[in-house]
Amino acid sequence: SIEDNNICAIPEESHDTLESFFESIWNLYPIKKGKGTVSKTKKQVLQRIGFDEIKRCIDRYVTEMTENKTDKQFWKHGSTFFNSGYVDYLDKNYCTEDNQTPSVVEAEEEVMDLWGED
């Protein structure tokens, strides 16, 4: 068959691993709409980020929506979240008031040091 002769064919085992990874994160997300519109390429990106960080992204998003009392009809569909919505909730991009406070305090202390004030 053509597939047998194709050196670039992805082993079925890899496909199962990618699909099982995506299935595991999809099951964590509360609004399960648009699953079929998440491309294989995007699933690979998500897999490279890793289960733990994607889970934190979902938890952060759900916490934010809950704390803001956002009606679930206005939450992102799963497809929107996994195609691009997760980016703001990645460890490197996510900011809370708690983790911003030290940098503000440090900046103020630095200014005080420059002016020689205690």
Rosetta silent file (secondary structure, phi, psi, omega in degrees, C-alpha in Angstrom):
SEQUENCE: SIEDNNICAIPEESHDTLESFFESIWNLYPIKKGKGTVSKTKKQVLQRIGFDEIKRCIDRYVTEMTENKTDKQFWKHGSTFFNSGYVDYLDKNYCTEDNQTPSVVEAEEEVMDLWGED
SCORE:     score description
SCORE:     0.000 S_00000001
   1 L     0.000  162.993  179.845    0.000    0.000    0.000 S_00000001
   2 H   -63.202  -41.197 -178.108    1.030    3.642   -0.386 S_00000001
   3 H   -63.257  -38.165  178.791    1.056    4.146    3.391 S_00000001
   4 H   -63.449  -33.166 -178.435    3.473    1.224    3.889 S_00000001
   5 H   -87.110   -7.869 -177.764    5.910    2.786    1.410 S_00000001
   6 L   -84.404  109.587 -178.386    5.695    6.274    2.893 S_00000001
   7 L   -64.552  -29.653 -176.543    8.790    6.825    5.041 S_00000001
   8 L   -85.209    0.188 -178.658    7.215    9.910    6.610 S_00000001
   9 L   -59.883  135.688  179.736    4.118    8.059    7.792 S_00000001
  10 L   -80.801  129.078  178.830    3.503    8.668   11.481 S_00000001
  11 L   -58.530  142.855 -178.661    3.394    5.436   13.435 S_00000001
  12 H   -56.377  -35.131 -178.772   -0.100    4.613   14.654 S_00000001
  13 H   -60.078  -43.190  178.537    1.288    4.454   18.201 S_00000001
  14 H   -62.577  -42.260  179.765    2.335    8.157   18.099 S_00000001
  15 H   -61.008  -43.688  179.324   -1.091    9.158   16.853 S_00000001
  16 H   -62.204  -40.540 -179.865   -2.729    7.271   19.716 S_00000001
  17 H   -63.740  -44.868  178.472   -0.439    8.974   22.212 S_00000001
  18 H   -63.258  -46.028 -179.234   -1.254   12.441   20.833 S_00000001
  19 H   -65.540  -38.588  179.428   -4.974   11.695   20.749 S_00000001
  20 H   -69.246  -35.581  175.043   -4.971   10.241   24.262 S_00000001
  21 H   -61.253  -50.264 -178.256   -3.082   13.317   25.510 S_00000001
  22 H   -62.174  -40.772  179.153   -5.609   15.647   23.890 S_00000001
  23 H   -59.392  -39.877 -178.266   -8.490   13.551   25.193 S_00000001
  24 H   -66.877  -38.307  178.483   -7.104   13.858   28.737 S_00000001
  25 H   -79.135  -33.803  177.502   -6.925   17.662   28.615 S_00000001
  26 H   -59.306  -40.099 -178.939  -10.246   17.954   26.739 S_00000001
  27 L   -65.841  -22.303  178.567  -11.919   16.046   29.569 S_00000001
  28 L   -78.846  -25.351 -173.284  -10.665   18.648   32.078 S_00000001
  29 L   -82.862  132.789 -172.585  -12.240   21.580   30.231 S_00000001
  30 L   -73.514  -28.493 -175.747  -15.845   22.373   31.249 S_00000001
  31 L  -106.510   95.345 -171.465  -17.290   23.651   27.921 S_00000001
  32 L   -91.132   73.615  178.919  -16.917   20.756   25.500 S_00000001
  33 L  -130.262  138.185  174.339  -17.761   22.374   22.175 S_00000001
  34 L    84.464   21.908 -175.912  -15.798   22.417   18.923 S_00000001
  35 H   -54.010  -39.291 -177.122  -13.471   19.507   19.626 S_00000001
  36 H   -68.989  -13.190 -177.936  -13.110   18.695   15.926 S_00000001
  37 H   -93.207    3.200  175.245  -11.747   22.143   15.085 S_00000001
  38 L   -88.905  115.527 -173.751   -8.549   21.706   17.119 S_00000001
  39 L   -72.325  161.855  176.789   -5.908   20.782   14.539 S_00000001
  40 H   -60.876  -40.139  179.017   -3.325   18.058   14.892 S_00000001
  41 H   -60.581  -44.118  179.607   -0.612   20.740   14.824 S_00000001
  42 H   -65.895  -38.659  177.360   -2.250   22.591   17.731 S_00000001
  43 H   -61.290  -37.868  178.636   -2.579   19.315   19.661 S_00000001
  44 H   -66.285  -40.142  177.399    1.156   18.771   19.182 S_00000001
  45 H   -61.215  -46.201  179.844    1.879   22.270   20.522 S_00000001
  46 H   -61.763  -39.986  179.846   -0.296   21.566   23.556 S_00000001
  47 H   -65.070  -38.390  177.702    1.445   18.243   24.106 S_00000001
  48 H   -65.033  -35.015  176.801    4.859   19.948   24.041 S_00000001
  49 H   -64.130  -41.271  175.431    3.630   22.401   26.697 S_00000001
  50 L   105.593  151.229 -176.887    2.679   19.413   28.812 S_00000001
  51 H   -59.226  -47.440 -174.779   -0.267   18.103   30.754 S_00000001
  52 H   -61.090  -43.804 -178.828    0.578   19.809   34.064 S_00000001
  53 H   -71.334  -39.008  177.388    0.893   23.299   32.615 S_00000001
  54 H   -63.561  -39.217  177.281   -2.224   22.952   30.438 S_00000001
  55 H   -61.249  -42.468  177.005   -4.113   21.752   33.515 S_00000001
  56 H   -62.043  -39.220  177.793   -2.930   24.886   35.379 S_00000001
  57 H   -59.303  -46.863  179.741   -4.131   27.015   32.434 S_00000001
  58 H   -62.469  -46.837 -179.628   -7.575   25.424   32.628 S_00000001
  59 H   -59.709  -42.291  179.919   -7.691   25.807   36.412 S_00000001
  60 H   -64.105  -43.817 -179.870   -6.680   29.480   36.169 S_00000001
  61 H   -63.046  -48.378 -178.667   -9.294   30.187   33.502 S_00000001
  62 H   -61.896  -42.720  178.130  -12.067   28.413   35.417 S_00000001
  63 H   -60.793  -45.071  179.811  -11.074   30.192   38.647 S_00000001
  64 H   -61.899  -46.068 -179.502  -11.091   33.571   36.895 S_00000001
  65 H   -64.523  -38.910 -179.505  -14.494   32.980   35.307 S_00000001
  66 H   -68.892  -46.289  179.913  -15.923   31.735   38.608 S_00000001
  67 H   -63.612  -33.977  178.345  -14.507   34.609   40.672 S_00000001
  68 L   -82.696   -1.504 -179.550  -15.846   37.114   38.138 S_00000001
  69 L    55.911   38.706  178.622  -19.206   35.325   38.268 S_00000001
  70 L   -75.121  125.487  178.288  -19.207   35.058   34.470 S_00000001
  71 L   -59.002  137.205 -175.199  -22.252   33.167   33.242 S_00000001
  72 H   -58.671  -22.938  178.163  -21.162   29.873   31.626 S_00000001
  73 H   -65.142  -17.745 -179.113  -22.823   30.869   28.360 S_00000001
  74 H  -101.968    1.088  176.854  -20.011   33.427   27.978 S_00000001
  75 L   -72.628  152.813  177.612  -17.132   31.040   28.711 S_00000001
  76 L   -65.602  139.949  171.883  -14.863   30.081   25.804 S_00000001
  77 L   -66.019  158.392  178.920  -15.748   26.902   23.989 S_00000001
  78 H   -54.341  -41.843 -179.402  -13.151   24.161   24.288 S_00000001
  79 H   -61.402  -41.714  179.722  -12.025   24.761   20.705 S_00000001
  80 H   -66.161  -43.651 -179.070  -11.405   28.456   21.376 S_00000001
  81 H   -63.223  -48.125 -175.111   -9.541   27.755   24.593 S_00000001
  82 H   -78.485  -20.112  176.419   -7.282   25.061   23.113 S_00000001
  83 H   -81.908  -31.628 -179.056   -6.659   26.889   19.832 S_00000001
  84 L  -159.371  -23.897 -172.710   -5.539   30.157   21.439 S_00000001
  85 H   -66.562  -23.626 -178.153   -7.273   31.002   24.723 S_00000001
  86 H   -69.182  -23.162 -170.457   -4.857   29.062   26.901 S_00000001
  87 H   -56.152  -42.627 -179.417   -1.911   31.364   26.031 S_00000001
  88 H   -65.764  -17.928 -175.290   -2.813   34.061   28.591 S_00000001
  89 H  -103.937    3.937  175.289   -2.912   31.405   31.319 S_00000001
  90 L   -65.387  152.678 -179.070    0.528   29.853   30.661 S_00000001
  91 L   -50.665  -44.729 -175.166    2.981   30.110   33.556 S_00000001
  92 L   -72.352  -18.510 -176.701    5.134   32.662   31.710 S_00000001
  93 L  -108.482  -16.163 -170.975    2.168   34.910   30.822 S_00000001
  94 L   -83.202  128.787  178.591   -0.133   34.600   33.810 S_00000001
  95 L  -125.088  136.646  171.999   -0.180   37.445   36.321 S_00000001
  96 L  -121.221  168.048  176.981   -2.130   37.727   39.525 S_00000001
  97 H   -61.427  -36.212 -178.727   -2.211   40.563   42.007 S_00000001
  98 H   -62.662  -44.864 -175.828   -0.204   38.369   44.380 S_00000001
  99 H   -86.157   -3.049  173.224    2.692   37.790   42.000 S_00000001
 100 H   -90.380  -28.921 -174.967    2.766   41.424   40.842 S_00000001
 101 H   -56.347  -48.494 -178.622    3.027   42.870   44.349 S_00000001
 102 H   -58.042  -38.482 -178.185    6.674   41.912   45.060 S_00000001
 103 H   -67.513  -34.948  177.208    7.906   43.555   41.870 S_00000001
 104 H   -67.132  -45.020  179.178    6.116   46.806   42.743 S_00000001
 105 H   -62.361  -45.198  178.855    7.559   46.725   46.253 S_00000001
 106 H   -60.270  -41.847  179.608   11.028   45.938   44.894 S_00000001
 107 H   -63.546  -42.226  178.617   10.777   48.834   42.411 S_00000001
 108 H   -64.336  -41.262  178.944    9.753   51.233   45.177 S_00000001
 109 H   -64.005  -38.838  179.566   12.648   50.051   47.368 S_00000001
 110 H   -63.571  -42.222  178.532   15.051   50.519   44.463 S_00000001
 111 H   -63.810  -43.302  179.146   13.842   54.093   43.938 S_00000001
 112 H   -60.822  -41.765  178.670   14.231   54.799   47.652 S_00000001
 113 H   -62.242  -40.016 -179.651   17.786   53.423   47.546 S_00000001
 114 H   -64.236  -36.436 -178.968   18.637   55.669   44.586 S_00000001
 115 H   -87.667   -4.420  179.174   17.374   58.724   46.468 S_00000001
 116 L    71.354   26.117  179.412   19.075   57.620   49.658 S_00000001
 117 L  -102.977  148.036  177.561   15.815   57.499   51.585 S_00000001
 118 L  -112.113    0.000    0.000   14.901   54.833   54.103 S_00000001
